Amino acid sequence: MSTLQLYDFPRSGNCYKVRLLLSMLGVDYQRIAVDSTKGETQTDEFKRLNPRGQIPVLADGEILLWDSMAILVYLARRHGDGQWLPADALGEARVMQWLAVSENELQYGLARARVAVLFSKPFDVDQCHREAKPGLEAMEHQLSDAPWLATDRPTIADLACYPYVALAGDGNFSLQPYPAVQAWLTRVEELPGWLALTD
């Protein structure tokens, strides 16, 4: 089997999602550092891997995949034995609902607030916080009655949403109003193979 290669920036929440799943799957891979803060994703060489000029990128032999959601789906199907992405239509659809939250409210809200604070990107932090709240409210509603977001077990929905929620404090966003979300963060961190952002 080909060695997987992950083009990765350690402080990226989107790369972190992929590292979490790889760790929980117990899949070996090679990390290739790409510093997006220094323009390394905008070179002609990198854009041959991903024409969007973004990380992460996963190489599996001749296969190249970009976008963290696409990579999570691929890895879950290829290595997860059905544990991380349900094969039935309803289970898969419920996972996709939360992947949409991760790509919308959490990305435009929590992730942008984080890069505004940590990396001085020109986003309005208050507006980012307003963008984040509907996603956190939906998560709080779901997690008040269930341990996991999509099904009765952890899936890639949880791993997709986890990083930027766990890192919300970096963007000066308080999770104090969301006790069920805070309890869910602890459950994720107790899963076998969990690793910290900096691991």
C-alpha positions in Angstrom: 0.0 0.0 0.0 1.2 3.5 -0.9 2.4 5.7 1.9 0.0 8.5 2.6 1.4 12.0 2.5 -0.4 15.0 4.2 0.6 18.5 3.1 0.0 20.1 6.4 0.3 23.3 8.5 0.4 22.5 12.2 -1.7 25.4 13.3 -4.4 24.9 10.7 -7.7 23.6 12.2 -8.6 22.1 8.8 -5.3 20.1 8.7 -5.9 19.2 12.4 -9.2 17.5 11.4 -7.4 15.2 9.1 -4.6 14.4 11.6 -7.2 13.5 14.2 -8.9 11.0 11.9 -5.6 9.5 10.7 -4.6 9.1 14.4 -7.9 7.5 15.4 -7.7 5.2 12.4 -4.2 4.2 13.3 -3.0 4.9 9.7 0.6 5.8 9.1 1.4 8.8 7.0 4.1 11.3 6.2 3.5 15.0 7.1 4.9 17.5 4.7 5.0 21.0 6.2 3.5 23.8 4.1 3.5 27.3 5.8 0.4 29.0 4.5 1.3 32.2 6.4 4.4 32.6 4.3 2.7 32.1 0.9 3.9 28.6 0.4 0.4 27.5 -0.8 0.4 30.1 -3.5 3.4 28.8 -5.5 3.1 27.2 -8.9 4.5 24.0 -7.5 1.9 23.8 -4.7 -1.0 24.7 -7.0 -0.1 21.7 -9.1 -1.3 19.7 -6.0 -4.3 22.0 -5.3 -5.2 24.7 -7.8 -7.2 26.4 -5.0 -3.9 27.1 -3.2 -5.2 25.7 0.2 -4.2 23.1 2.7 -4.6 20.3 3.5 -3.8 18.1 0.6 -3.6 14.3 0.8 -1.6 12.2 -1.6 -2.3 8.5 -1.7 -0.1 7.1 -4.4 -1.3 8.7 -7.7 -4.4 10.0 -6.0 -4.4 13.7 -4.9 -7.3 15.1 -2.8 -7.8 18.6 -1.5 -10.4 20.0 0.9 -10.6 18.7 4.5 -14.2 17.4 4.1 -13.3 15.4 1.0 -10.2 14.0 2.7 -12.2 13.0 5.8 -14.8 11.2 3.6 -12.1 9.4 1.6 -10.2 8.2 4.7 -13.3 7.1 6.5 -14.5 5.1 3.5 -11.0 3.7 2.7 -9.8 2.9 6.2 -12.7 3.2 8.6 -14.7 -0.1 8.1 -17.9 1.9 8.3 -17.2 3.2 11.8 -16.7 6.9 10.9 -19.1 7.4 8.0 -22.4 5.4 8.0 -23.2 3.5 4.8 -27.0 4.0 5.1 -28.6 6.9 3.4 -30.0 8.5 6.6 -26.8 8.1 8.6 -24.7 9.5 5.8 -27.1 12.5 5.3 -26.9 13.3 9.0 -23.2 13.3 8.9 -23.3 15.7 5.9 -25.5 18.1 7.7 -22.8 18.6 10.3 -20.1 18.8 7.7 -22.0 21.7 6.3 -22.0 23.4 9.8 -18.3 22.9 10.0 -17.8 24.5 6.6 -20.2 27.4 7.2 -20.9 28.7 10.7 -17.8 27.3 12.3 -15.5 28.2 9.4 -16.9 31.8 8.8 -17.4 32.3 12.5 -14.9 30.6 14.8 -12.1 29.9 12.3 -12.1 33.5 10.9 -12.2 35.0 14.4 -9.2 32.8 15.3 -7.1 33.9 12.3 -8.1 37.6 12.9 -6.8 37.4 16.4 -3.8 35.1 15.9 -2.7 36.0 12.4 -4.0 39.6 12.1 -6.3 38.8 9.2 -8.7 41.6 8.3 -11.9 40.0 9.6 -14.4 41.7 11.9 -14.2 39.6 15.0 -17.7 40.7 16.3 -19.2 39.8 13.0 -17.4 36.4 13.1 -18.9 35.7 16.6 -22.4 36.5 15.2 -21.8 34.1 12.3 -20.7 31.4 14.7 -23.7 31.5 17.1 -26.3 29.7 15.0 -23.9 26.8 14.5 -23.1 26.6 18.2 -26.8 26.8 19.1 -27.6 23.9 16.7 -24.8 21.9 18.3 -26.0 22.7 21.8 -29.5 21.6 20.8 -28.3 18.3 19.4 -25.8 17.5 22.1 -28.3 18.3 24.9 -30.0 15.0 24.0 -27.3 12.9 22.3 -23.6 12.2 23.0 -22.6 12.7 19.3 -23.6 15.0 16.5 -24.8 12.6 13.7 -25.4 9.1 15.1 -25.1 7.2 18.4 -21.3 6.9 17.9 -18.6 9.4 16.9 -18.2 10.0 13.2 -16.3 12.4 10.9 -19.1 14.9 11.7 -17.7 15.2 15.2 -14.1 15.4 14.0 -15.0 18.0 11.4 -16.7 20.3 13.9 -14.3 19.7 16.8 -11.1 21.7 16.0 -12.5 25.2 15.6 -14.9 24.7 18.5 -12.1 23.5 20.7 -10.0 26.5 19.6 -12.8 29.0 20.0 -10.9 30.8 22.8 -8.1 31.7 20.3 -10.7 33.9 18.6 -12.0 35.4 21.9 -15.2 33.4 21.6 -16.6 32.0 24.9 -18.2 28.6 25.1 -19.7 29.3 28.5 -23.3 29.5 27.1 -22.9 26.0 25.6 -22.5 23.4 28.4 -23.5 20.4 26.2 -20.9 21.5 23.6 -18.3 21.7 26.4 -19.1 18.2 27.6 -18.9 16.9 24.0 -15.4 18.4 23.6 -14.4 16.3 26.6 -15.9 13.2 25.0 -14.0 13.8 21.8 -10.7 14.2 23.8 -11.3 10.9 25.5 -11.5 9.0 22.2 -8.6 6.6 21.5 -6.1 8.2 19.2 -7.0 11.8 20.1 -4.1 14.3 19.8 -3.7 17.9 20.6 -3.3 20.5 17.8 0.4 20.8 18.4 1.1 17.0 18.4 
